[in-house]
Amino acid sequence: MSQIKIPQGYAPCLGLYDTQKAIGLLKRLFEDTLSGALHLRRVSAPLFVEGRSGLNDDLNGVERAVSFDVPATGRDAQVVHSLAKWKRMALHRYGFHPGNGLYTDMNAIRRDEDLDNLHSVYVDQWDWEKVIAPEDRTEEFLHATVRDIVKAICDTENTMRAMYPQLETCPRLTAKVTFITAQELEDQYPELTAKERENVFVREHGTVFLQGIGGALKSGKPHDGRAPDYDDWTMNGDILFWDELLGCALEASSMGIRVDPAAMDRQLTLAGCDARRELPFHKALLAGELPLTIGGGIGQSRLCMLLLHKAHIGEVQAGIWDQETMDACAQAGVPLL
């Protein structure tokens, strides 16, 4: 079901052709800036993985993966939800050392996604992962990495504004990051929903890293869902920017320091997912065979929306939309790709 919202008086800063050129430039600029900041090398990535490998991202555990059989192998494959676990296995296979990592274009299908201004069935993001040393599994290291990512985004914004002066009339992103935990946020606004808390806090601070997502808070509920087998729920979070155009907090990245064997053991039990211990990925991690890592995903279409000041994700990616969305966009003069 669509939940579209068109801001009153909205008109795109860039026309259709300039938008297409700007998307290509923005993606090239950001890839180069991010890979330099985090010491990442580009690699190729799969569109699908074997269903029984345990490598697919299970998200909240209820989303249905797009599956199909491969007659030549006699096995079933799943279109990825994300590459959260595949990247860690790839770092192991490719022999990466601490301080270096990889990034890739990730293209996914999330068939059960609700459609609105920020969500579509098609997901595109830069998935990245980096090997770290045991002493780097700290909040300080996590926060430093967050600042590096935000700086890369703001540097890209500055270049795009120089290339497209039409964007200079739009609000700038806040370069300073405010850090807060999900529990601290719940303590401040116990009467609000999780999304309402985000909007109130990010509106005030501009750019926020919301830390500690996946585990239950004092209320008994997590701030948001996270699979138990990649992020360490105590050292993960979302990078949120205030989107003045849409009047909401926009999640540009979900990331974090990944589970070590002890954290995975604990979180599988808490999530009631002990059966996953027998999957190949989980066996290897619990046995200590995989490197310690930090990683995440940065939404490509989300970032294009934010930096090009677009009101709907369909303005920066080609997708399938319900009739209500197409009619509302046509009436408001919002060009869907």
C-alpha positions as CSV (number, residue, x, y, z in Angstrom):
1,M,0.0,0.0,0.0
2,S,1.4,3.4,-1.0
3,Q,2.0,6.2,1.5
4,I,3.1,8.9,-0.8
5,K,3.5,12.5,0.3
6,I,4.3,15.4,-2.1
7,P,5.5,18.6,-0.4
8,Q,3.3,21.6,-1.2
9,G,4.8,23.6,-4.0
10,Y,7.5,21.1,-4.8
11,A,9.4,21.5,-8.1
12,P,12.6,19.6,-8.9
13,C,15.8,21.6,-8.8
14,L,17.1,19.7,-11.8
15,G,15.3,18.6,-15.0
16,L,15.0,15.0,-16.1
17,Y,18.2,15.0,-18.3
18,D,20.3,16.9,-15.8
19,T,19.1,14.6,-13.0
20,Q,20.3,11.6,-15.0
21,K,23.7,13.2,-15.5
22,A,23.9,14.3,-11.9
23,I,23.1,10.7,-10.6
24,G,26.0,9.3,-12.6
25,L,28.4,12.0,-11.4
26,L,27.3,11.8,-7.8
27,K,27.8,8.0,-7.7
28,R,31.3,8.2,-9.1
29,L,32.3,11.0,-6.8
30,F,31.0,9.3,-3.7
31,E,32.6,5.9,-4.5
32,D,36.0,7.5,-4.9
33,T,35.6,9.6,-1.8
34,L,34.4,6.8,0.4
35,S,36.9,4.2,-0.8
36,G,39.7,6.7,-0.1
37,A,38.5,7.6,3.3
38,L,37.9,4.0,4.5
39,H,40.7,2.2,2.5
40,L,38.3,0.1,0.4
41,R,38.8,-1.8,-2.9
42,R,35.9,-2.4,-5.3
43,V,34.9,-6.0,-5.9
44,S,32.2,-7.8,-7.8
45,A,29.2,-9.1,-5.9
46,P,26.4,-11.6,-6.4
47,L,22.8,-10.8,-7.2
48,F,21.8,-14.1,-5.6
49,V,23.1,-16.7,-3.2
50,E,22.2,-20.3,-2.3
51,G,19.3,-20.4,0.1
52,R,20.9,-23.0,2.3
53,S,24.3,-21.1,2.7
54,G,23.1,-18.8,5.4
55,L,24.6,-15.8,3.5
56,N,21.4,-13.9,2.7
57,D,20.4,-11.1,5.0
58,D,17.3,-12.2,6.9
59,L,16.4,-8.6,7.8
60,N,13.6,-8.9,10.4
61,G,13.0,-12.6,9.8
62,V,9.6,-12.1,8.2
63,E,10.5,-10.7,4.7
64,R,10.2,-13.2,1.9
65,A,13.2,-13.6,-0.3
66,V,12.7,-13.9,-4.1
67,S,13.6,-17.6,-4.7
68,F,14.1,-19.7,-7.8
69,D,15.5,-23.1,-8.7
70,V,18.7,-23.5,-10.7
71,P,18.2,-26.8,-12.7
72,A,21.9,-27.0,-13.6
73,T,22.9,-27.3,-9.9
74,G,19.8,-28.9,-8.5
75,R,19.7,-26.3,-5.8
76,D,17.6,-23.2,-5.0
77,A,18.9,-19.6,-5.1
78,Q,17.7,-16.4,-3.4
79,V,18.0,-12.9,-4.6
80,V,19.9,-11.1,-1.9
81,H,18.2,-8.7,0.6
82,S,21.7,-7.3,1.3
83,L,25.3,-8.6,1.3
84,A,25.8,-8.1,5.1
85,K,27.2,-11.6,5.6
86,W,28.6,-12.3,2.1
87,K,31.1,-9.5,2.4
88,R,32.6,-10.9,5.6
89,M,33.1,-14.3,3.9
90,A,34.6,-12.5,0.9
91,L,37.1,-10.7,3.1
92,H,38.2,-14.1,4.4
93,R,38.5,-15.7,1.0
94,Y,40.3,-12.8,-0.6
95,G,42.8,-12.5,2.3
96,F,42.2,-8.9,3.4
97,H,44.2,-7.6,6.3
98,P,43.2,-5.3,9.2
99,G,42.7,-1.7,8.0
100,N,41.6,-2.6,4.5
101,G,38.3,-3.6,3.1
102,L,36.0,-3.9,0.1
103,Y,32.9,-2.1,-1.3
104,T,30.5,-3.1,-4.1
105,D,27.3,-2.2,-5.8
106,M,24.5,-4.2,-4.1
107,N,21.2,-4.6,-6.0
108,A,18.4,-6.3,-4.2
109,I,14.7,-7.1,-4.4
110,R,12.6,-6.7,-1.2
111,R,9.2,-7.8,-2.4
112,D,7.5,-7.1,0.9
113,E,8.7,-3.5,1.2
114,D,6.0,-0.9,1.8
115,L,6.0,1.8,-0.9
116,D,6.4,5.5,0.0
117,N,8.7,8.4,-0.8
118,L,11.8,6.6,0.6
119,H,11.0,2.9,-0.1
120,S,10.7,0.8,-3.2
121,V,10.9,-2.9,-4.0
122,Y,14.3,-2.3,-5.6
123,V,17.2,-1.6,-3.3
124,D,20.5,-0.3,-4.4
125,Q,23.3,0.5,-2.0
126,W,27.1,0.6,-1.6
127,D,27.8,-2.4,0.6
128,W,31.2,-2.1,2.3
129,E,33.1,-4.2,4.8
130,K,36.5,-3.7,6.4
131,V,38.8,-6.0,8.5
132,I,39.6,-4.6,11.9
133,A,41.9,-5.7,14.8
134,P,40.5,-6.9,18.1
135,E,41.4,-3.6,19.8
136,D,39.2,-1.8,17.2
137,R,36.0,-3.3,18.5
138,T,35.3,-0.1,20.4
139,E,32.7,2.7,20.4
140,E,35.5,5.2,19.7
141,F,36.5,3.3,16.5
142,L,32.8,3.1,15.5
143,H,32.2,6.8,15.9
144,A,35.4,7.7,14.0
145,T,34.2,5.6,11.1
146,V,30.8,7.3,11.2
147,R,32.4,10.7,11.0
148,D,34.5,9.6,8.0
149,I,31.4,8.5,6.2
150,V,29.5,11.7,6.9
151,K,32.5,13.7,5.8
152,A,32.5,11.8,2.5
153,I,28.8,12.5,2.0
154,C,29.3,16.2,2.8
155,D,32.3,16.5,0.5
156,T,30.3,15.0,-2.3
157,E,27.5,17.4,-1.6
158,N,29.9,20.4,-1.9
159,T,31.1,19.2,-5.3
160,M,27.6,18.6,-6.6
161,R,26.6,22.1,-5.6
162,A,29.6,23.5,-7.4
163,M,28.7,21.5,-10.6
164,Y,25.0,22.3,-10.3
165,P,24.4,25.9,-9.0
166,Q,20.6,25.2,-8.9
167,L,21.2,23.2,-5.7
168,E,22.6,26.2,-3.8
169,T,19.1,27.4,-2.9
170,C,18.5,24.1,-1.0
171,P,19.4,23.5,2.7
172,R,22.8,22.0,3.3
173,L,23.5,18.9,5.3
174,T,24.8,19.2,8.8
175,A,28.5,18.0,8.9
176,K,28.7,17.6,12.7
177,V,27.4,14.3,13.9
178,T,25.4,14.0,17.1
179,F,25.6,10.5,18.8
180,I,22.8,9.0,20.9
181,T,21.8,5.5,21.8
182,A,18.4,4.1,21.1
183,Q,17.9,3.7,24.9
184,E,18.8,7.3,25.5
185,L,16.4,8.3,22.8
186,E,13.6,6.2,24.4
187,D,14.3,7.7,27.8
188,Q,14.0,11.2,26.4
189,Y,10.7,10.5,24.5
190,P,9.0,7.5,26.1
191,E,5.6,8.6,24.9
192,L,6.6,8.6,21.2
193,T,7.0,5.8,18.7
194,A,10.5,4.9,17.5
195,K,10.0,6.8,14.2
196,E,8.6,9.9,16.0
197,R,11.6,9.9,18.3
198,E,13.9,9.9,15.4
199,N,12.1,12.8,13.7
200,V,12.0,15.0,16.8
201,F,15.7,14.4,17.6
202,V,17.1,14.6,14.1
203,R,15.1,17.8,13.3
204,E,16.9,19.5,16.2
205,H,20.4,18.1,15.5
206,G,20.6,17.7,11.7
207,T,22.9,14.7,11.5
208,V,22.6,11.9,14.0
209,F,24.1,8.4,14.6
210,L,21.5,6.4,16.4
211,Q,23.4,3.6,18.2
212,G,22.3,0.2,19.6
213,I,19.6,-1.2,17.3
214,G,18.3,-4.7,17.4
215,G,18.3,-5.6,21.1
216,A,15.3,-5.0,23.4
217,L,15.2,-1.6,25.2
218,K,13.7,-1.0,28.7
219,S,10.3,-0.9,27.1
220,G,10.8,-4.5,26.1
221,K,10.9,-3.6,22.4
222,P,13.9,-2.9,20.1
223,H,14.1,0.5,18.4
224,D,14.1,-1.4,15.1
225,G,14.7,-4.9,13.8
226,R,18.2,-6.2,13.0
227,A,19.2,-9.7,12.2
228,P,21.2,-11.3,15.0
229,D,24.0,-12.7,12.9
230,Y,25.9,-9.7,11.5
231,D,25.7,-6.5,13.6
232,D,26.7,-6.5,17.2
233,W,23.6,-4.9,18.6
234,T,25.6,-2.9,21.1
235,M,27.9,-1.3,18.5
236,N,25.8,-0.7,15.5
237,G,23.4,2.0,14.3
238,D,21.9,4.2,11.6
239,I,23.3,7.4,10.1
240,L,20.3,9.8,9.9
241,F,20.0,13.2,8.1
242,W,17.3,15.7,8.4
243,D,15.5,16.0,5.1
244,E,14.0,19.5,5.1
245,L,12.0,18.8,1.9
246,L,10.1,15.8,3.3
247,G,10.2,17.0,6.9
248,C,11.6,13.7,8.3
249,A,14.7,11.9,9.3
250,L,16.2,10.1,6.4
251,E,18.3,6.9,7.1
252,A,21.3,7.0,4.7
253,S,23.2,4.1,6.2
254,S,22.8,1.1,8.5
255,M,26.2,0.0,9.8
256,G,28.2,-1.3,12.7
257,I,30.9,-3.3,14.2
258,R,30.0,-6.9,13.4
259,V,29.5,-9.8,15.8
260,D,32.4,-11.8,17.1
261,P,31.7,-15.4,18.1
262,A,30.6,-14.4,21.6
263,A,28.2,-11.8,20.4
264,M,26.7,-14.0,17.7
265,D,26.3,-16.9,20.2
266,R,24.4,-14.5,22.5
267,Q,22.2,-12.8,19.9
268,L,21.2,-16.1,18.2
269,T,19.8,-17.3,21.5
270,L,18.1,-14.0,22.2
271,A,16.5,-13.9,18.8
272,G,15.4,-17.6,19.0
273,C,17.5,-18.4,15.9
274,D,19.6,-21.2,17.3
275,A,18.9,-23.4,14.2
276,R,21.1,-21.1,12.2
277,R,24.2,-22.4,14.1
278,E,24.3,-25.3,11.6
279,L,24.5,-23.1,8.5
280,P,28.0,-22.9,6.8
281,F,28.5,-19.1,7.5
282,H,27.4,-19.4,11.1
283,K,29.6,-22.4,11.8
284,A,32.6,-20.6,10.4
285,L,32.0,-17.5,12.4
286,L,31.3,-19.3,15.7
287,A,34.5,-21.3,15.2
288,G,36.5,-18.1,14.9
289,E,37.5,-18.7,11.3
290,L,36.2,-15.3,9.9
291,P,38.0,-12.0,10.4
292,L,36.6,-9.3,12.8
293,T,35.0,-6.6,10.7
294,I,33.0,-3.4,10.6
295,G,30.7,-2.7,7.7
296,G,27.4,-1.4,6.4
297,G,25.3,-0.3,3.5
298,I,24.8,3.2,2.2
299,G,21.7,3.7,0.1
300,Q,22.5,4.9,-3.5
301,S,19.1,6.2,-4.3
302,R,18.6,7.6,-0.8
303,L,21.8,9.6,-1.2
304,C,20.8,10.8,-4.6
305,M,17.5,11.9,-3.2
306,L,19.1,13.8,-0.4
307,L,21.9,15.5,-2.3
308,L,19.7,16.3,-5.4
309,H,16.8,17.4,-3.2
310,K,14.2,15.0,-4.7
311,A,10.8,14.3,-3.1
312,H,10.4,10.7,-4.3
313,I,12.8,7.8,-4.7
314,G,11.2,7.2,-8.1
315,E,12.9,10.4,-9.3
316,V,16.3,8.8,-9.0
317,Q,15.6,5.1,-9.7
318,A,13.5,3.2,-12.2
319,G,10.9,1.0,-10.4
320,I,7.3,-0.3,-10.3
321,W,4.7,1.8,-8.5
322,D,1.1,1.5,-7.6
323,Q,-1.5,3.5,-9.5
324,E,-2.1,5.9,-6.6
325,T,1.6,6.9,-6.6
326,M,1.8,7.3,-10.3
327,D,-1.4,9.5,-10.4
328,A,-0.2,11.7,-7.4
329,C,3.2,12.2,-9.0
330,A,1.8,13.0,-12.4
331,Q,-0.7,15.5,-10.9
332,A,2.1,17.2,-8.9
333,G,4.6,17.3,-11.8
334,V,7.0,14.8,-10.2
335,P,8.8,12.8,-13.0
336,L,9.2,9.2,-12.1
337,L,12.0,7.4,-14.0
